[in-house]
């Protein structure tokens, strides 16, 4: 294998990146809406370019959306000559999973946990600011302990608009002072300062369990924005899932 195409199919977006053999970071990436099935073929054809028919590229996929996975694998079969590894089907994340019902854990959460431990060390927490906000906890020995799932920040903004009679629709943007002077300021501040306080409070509780050397890694689309408001987010890795897929492929 000269190159690897790593694909993370999430509820909102599909992120994909190409890694060179031995490389640790993607050399080319795309991010497309998961629901936009019609864009799959053109987007991946552009990403793959001459690699598509070279026979020099393999594919590894993590997915939490079965319908999107089915559609994308059909398109890859059509446009590319490659071997495909799909997490949970013909390859597993090499991490000890201590969830009570192991099949309930999203593959992306296990990939993030494995990547965090391998890249940043343990014990660690991954906070993923995606469609949902997830906390994934990795023990000192590198096992996946479990975590938390909460509504995502943008999901919260949509709910305030749809479930109330008078509150306006507000886009996510940086918040000003913690004391909002308008409804929009109050909503934005409530989401950002509120989620930051939640993150800091939970990280503090996890440190009481796992020790003060616990590492906190943030990822997901809103990680960079949240770092401005949270004291406990020290590291951001927007490519954590793709890097994890790359590491998993290297082990197989």
C-alpha positions as CSV (number, residue, x, y, z in Angstrom):
1,X,0.0,0.0,0.0
2,X,1.4,3.4,-1.1
3,X,-1.5,5.4,0.1
4,X,-4.5,5.1,2.4
5,X,-7.9,6.7,2.1
6,X,-9.4,7.1,5.6
7,X,-13.2,7.9,5.8
8,X,-15.2,8.9,8.8
9,X,-19.0,8.8,8.1
10,X,-20.7,10.9,10.8
11,X,-24.3,11.9,11.3
12,X,-23.8,15.3,9.8
13,X,-20.6,15.2,7.7
14,X,-18.3,12.7,6.0
15,X,-14.7,13.5,6.5
16,X,-12.1,11.8,4.4
17,X,-8.3,12.1,4.1
18,X,-5.5,10.5,2.1
19,X,-2.3,9.4,4.0
20,X,1.0,8.5,2.4
21,X,2.6,5.3,3.6
22,X,4.3,6.1,6.8
23,X,2.6,9.4,7.1
24,X,0.9,10.6,10.3
25,X,-1.2,13.5,8.8
26,X,-3.5,13.6,5.8
27,X,-2.0,15.1,2.7
28,X,-5.4,15.8,1.2
29,X,-8.9,16.1,2.7
30,X,-12.6,16.6,2.0
31,X,-15.6,17.3,4.2
32,X,-19.1,16.8,2.7
33,X,-22.6,16.6,4.1
34,X,-23.6,13.1,4.9
35,X,-27.2,13.6,3.7
36,X,-26.1,14.9,0.3
37,X,-25.8,11.5,-1.4
38,X,-25.6,13.1,-4.9
39,X,-22.3,14.7,-4.1
40,X,-20.5,11.5,-3.1
41,X,-19.3,10.3,-6.5
42,X,-18.0,13.7,-7.7
43,X,-16.4,14.6,-4.3
44,X,-14.5,11.3,-4.0
45,X,-13.5,11.2,-7.7
46,X,-11.9,14.6,-7.2
47,X,-10.2,13.5,-3.9
48,X,-8.8,10.3,-5.4
49,X,-7.8,11.7,-8.7
50,X,-5.2,9.5,-10.4
51,X,-5.0,7.3,-7.3
52,X,-8.5,5.8,-8.1
53,X,-7.2,3.4,-10.7
54,X,-3.6,3.1,-9.7
55,X,-4.0,0.1,-7.4
56,X,-1.8,1.9,-4.9
57,X,-4.5,2.9,-2.5
58,X,-6.5,1.1,0.2
59,X,-9.5,2.3,2.1
60,X,-10.6,2.1,5.7
61,X,-14.0,3.3,6.8
62,X,-15.7,4.2,10.1
63,X,-19.4,4.8,9.9
64,X,-22.4,5.5,12.2
65,X,-24.8,5.9,9.3
66,X,-25.5,2.5,7.6
67,X,-27.4,4.0,4.6
68,X,-24.5,6.4,3.8
69,X,-22.0,3.5,4.2
70,X,-23.9,1.4,1.7
71,X,-24.2,4.2,-0.8
72,X,-20.5,5.2,-0.5
73,X,-19.1,1.7,-0.8
74,X,-21.1,1.2,-4.0
75,X,-19.6,4.4,-5.4
76,X,-16.1,3.4,-4.3
77,X,-16.5,0.1,-6.1
78,X,-17.5,2.0,-9.2
79,X,-14.8,4.6,-9.3
80,X,-11.8,3.0,-7.6
81,X,-9.7,-0.1,-7.5
82,X,-9.0,-0.6,-3.8
83,X,-9.2,-2.9,-0.9
84,X,-11.8,-1.8,1.7
85,X,-11.7,-2.3,5.4
86,X,-14.9,-1.4,7.3
87,X,-14.8,-1.1,11.1
88,X,-17.1,-3.5,12.8
89,X,-17.3,-5.7,9.7
90,X,-13.9,-7.0,8.6
91,X,-11.7,-5.1,11.0
92,X,-12.0,-4.0,14.7
93,X,-10.6,-1.1,16.7
94,X,-7.7,-2.6,18.7
95,X,-8.8,-1.3,22.1
96,X,-10.2,-3.1,25.1
97,X,-13.8,-2.0,25.3
98,X,-15.3,-2.0,28.8
99,X,-18.8,-0.8,27.8
100,X,-21.5,-3.1,29.2
101,X,-23.0,-3.6,25.7
102,X,-20.0,-3.3,23.5
103,X,-22.0,-3.1,20.2
104,X,-23.7,0.1,21.4
105,X,-20.5,2.2,21.2
106,X,-20.1,4.1,17.9
107,X,-17.0,3.1,15.9
108,X,-16.0,6.7,15.8
109,X,-15.8,6.9,19.6
110,X,-13.6,3.8,19.8
111,X,-11.4,5.2,17.0
112,X,-11.0,8.5,18.8
113,X,-10.2,6.7,22.1
114,X,-7.6,4.5,20.5
115,X,-6.0,7.5,18.6
116,X,-5.9,9.7,21.8
117,X,-4.1,7.0,23.7
118,X,-1.7,6.2,20.9
119,X,-0.8,9.8,20.1
120,X,-1.1,11.7,23.3
121,X,-0.8,9.0,26.0
122,X,-3.0,7.9,28.8
123,X,-5.1,8.4,30.8
124,X,-7.1,10.7,28.5
125,X,-10.5,12.1,27.7
126,X,-11.7,12.9,24.2
127,X,-14.4,15.6,23.9
128,X,-15.9,15.5,20.5
129,X,-18.0,18.6,19.6
130,X,-20.0,17.1,16.7
131,X,-23.7,16.6,16.1
132,X,-23.7,15.3,19.7
133,X,-21.1,16.2,22.3
134,X,-19.4,13.0,23.5
135,X,-16.9,12.3,26.3
136,X,-14.8,9.2,25.8
137,X,-12.5,8.1,28.7
138,X,-9.4,6.1,28.3
139,X,-7.7,4.4,31.3
140,X,-4.1,4.5,32.2
141,X,-3.7,1.0,30.7
142,X,-5.3,2.2,27.4
143,X,-8.8,0.6,27.8
144,X,-12.0,2.3,26.7
145,X,-13.9,2.9,30.0
146,X,-17.0,4.6,28.5
147,X,-18.2,8.2,28.7
148,X,-21.1,10.5,28.2
149,X,-23.4,11.7,25.3
150,X,-25.0,15.1,25.3
151,X,-27.0,17.1,22.7
152,X,-24.6,19.0,20.4
153,X,-24.3,22.8,20.6
154,X,-26.0,23.5,17.3
155,X,-28.7,20.9,18.2
156,X,-29.4,23.0,21.3
157,X,-29.7,26.2,19.3
158,X,-32.2,24.6,17.0
159,X,-34.2,23.2,19.9
160,X,-34.5,26.6,21.5
161,X,-35.9,28.0,18.3
162,X,-38.2,25.1,17.5
163,X,-39.5,24.4,21.0
164,X,-40.3,27.9,22.1
165,X,-42.8,30.5,20.8
166,X,-40.7,33.7,20.9
167,X,-37.0,32.8,20.8
168,X,-35.2,33.6,17.5
169,X,-33.2,31.3,15.3
170,X,-29.5,31.9,16.2
171,X,-26.4,30.8,14.4
172,X,-23.4,29.6,16.3
173,X,-20.8,32.4,16.6
174,X,-18.4,33.7,19.2
175,X,-20.1,35.0,22.3
176,X,-19.3,38.4,24.0
177,X,-19.6,39.1,27.7
178,X,-21.0,36.3,30.0
179,X,-23.8,38.7,30.8
180,X,-25.8,38.9,27.6
181,X,-27.5,42.3,26.8
182,X,-29.7,41.0,24.0
183,X,-31.6,37.7,23.4
184,X,-29.1,36.7,20.7
185,X,-26.2,37.4,23.0
186,X,-27.9,35.6,25.8
187,X,-28.5,32.5,23.7
188,X,-25.0,32.4,22.3
189,X,-23.4,33.0,25.6
190,X,-25.6,30.5,27.3
191,X,-24.5,27.8,24.8
192,X,-20.8,28.6,24.8
193,X,-20.2,29.6,28.4
194,X,-22.6,26.9,29.5
195,X,-21.0,24.1,27.6
196,X,-17.5,25.3,28.6
197,X,-18.5,25.2,32.2
198,X,-19.9,21.7,31.7
199,X,-16.7,20.5,30.1
200,X,-14.6,22.0,32.8
201,X,-16.7,20.6,35.6
202,X,-16.8,17.1,34.1
203,X,-13.0,17.1,33.4
204,X,-12.5,18.1,37.1
205,X,-14.6,15.1,38.2
206,X,-12.7,12.7,35.8
207,X,-9.4,14.0,37.2
208,X,-10.6,13.0,40.7
209,X,-11.1,9.5,39.4
210,X,-8.1,9.1,37.0
211,X,-5.6,11.5,38.4
212,X,-4.4,15.0,37.7
213,X,-2.3,14.0,34.7
214,X,-5.4,13.2,32.7
215,X,-5.1,14.6,29.2
216,X,-8.0,16.3,27.5
217,X,-8.2,16.3,23.7
218,X,-10.9,18.1,21.8
219,X,-12.0,17.3,18.3
220,X,-15.1,17.9,16.1
221,X,-16.2,20.9,14.2
222,X,-16.8,23.2,17.2
223,X,-13.6,22.3,19.1
224,X,-11.7,25.4,18.1
225,X,-14.5,27.7,19.2
226,X,-15.0,25.9,22.5
227,X,-11.3,26.2,23.4
228,X,-11.8,29.9,23.8
229,X,-14.2,29.4,26.7
230,X,-13.0,26.2,28.4
231,X,-10.0,26.2,30.8
232,X,-9.6,22.4,30.6
233,X,-9.3,22.0,26.8
234,X,-5.5,22.1,26.2
235,X,-5.2,20.1,22.9
236,X,-7.2,20.3,19.7
237,X,-6.9,17.7,17.0
238,X,-9.4,18.1,14.2
239,X,-8.0,15.1,12.4
240,X,-8.1,12.7,15.4
241,X,-10.5,10.2,13.9
242,X,-8.7,10.1,10.5
243,X,-5.4,9.7,12.3
244,X,-6.9,6.9,14.4
245,X,-8.1,5.1,11.2
246,X,-4.6,5.4,9.7
247,X,-3.0,3.9,12.9
248,X,-5.5,1.1,12.9
249,X,-4.8,0.2,9.3
250,X,-1.1,0.1,10.0
251,X,-1.7,-2.5,12.7
252,X,-3.5,-4.9,10.3
